[in-house]
Amino acid sequence: MSVWPDPLARAYAACEGLAQSHYENFPVASRLVPAAMRPHIAAVYAFARLADDIADEGSATPAERQARLSAWQERLHRAATGSVAERGPVASGPAATERDTLVAIAIGHSIRSLDLPLALFDDLLSAFGQDTMTKRYASWPDVFDYCRRSANPIGRLVLRIAGYRDEALDRSSDAFCTALQLTNFWQDFGRDWRAGRLYVPRDEQVKAGAAEDELAAGRLTASWIRAIEGCIAVTRAHFERGRSVCDALTGRLRLELRFTWLGGVRVLDRVERRRATLLEYRPTLGAADVPVLAWQALRWKAGRDGA
């Protein structure tokens, strides 16, 4: 039975339904996450999912997407103060209008009841807005700045929802979330290239002697393989810096984070093994990986000599 009255219970139920209907790899509705946290994490996910859908809507112009993201941000700020008054739907159709209202109700309640920093949500929206305009990155600092806003807020919000407010944990979480975001970039290398996006920074390309016209030929040359190897090395370093947050937490959330860390590293391993085929092949995890990851998470040893 829900601990909240309607329409709050309906609002959180809508968020959990949205979370369970997608595949993204951060703790959304996992039963490892403590039950009290799940509705709030689902609300964060639903808020970000709707913003991501706006940024990726193919039929809208970049200007239209930016305007709709601004409208969603305004609605977020109203919800954070307890107001969800309508100013038009974020998406079209009566079902979408009701869904948007329910998500706004839930995320507003989570922000107010848990004192979640509104700035973290604003960072997420700024990254989604950047997705509508930016297709190339000149340097690693540019890529890391994007990750700071697109991925790192999720980890910090999970920590806040769990009751942790610690700068050292935040820094480790940031490294962990950046590693997951980078892994997703290399995992989606071919898909992103076909969509006109390239996340390998220009300075890494230059160092490896790689040029974009080589990709246009439909295969990864030796220079591009070197560039991807450089990206994998940077990503592994971030995973190592992000490992300590998996040791510092307690209970089921610690197990969830270890499982997620191990899954991210496992995907990165597959990216490395298949690096020459990333234009046409997307490395993923499957059902057969779950028992392996669960066993590794259970036998995890704290510190760098771990699982």
Summary of the structure (lengths in Angstrom):
residues: 307
radius of gyration: 19.7
end to end distance: 38.2
largest distance: 60.4
contacts: 958
relative contact order: 0.10
helix: 67%
strand: 0%
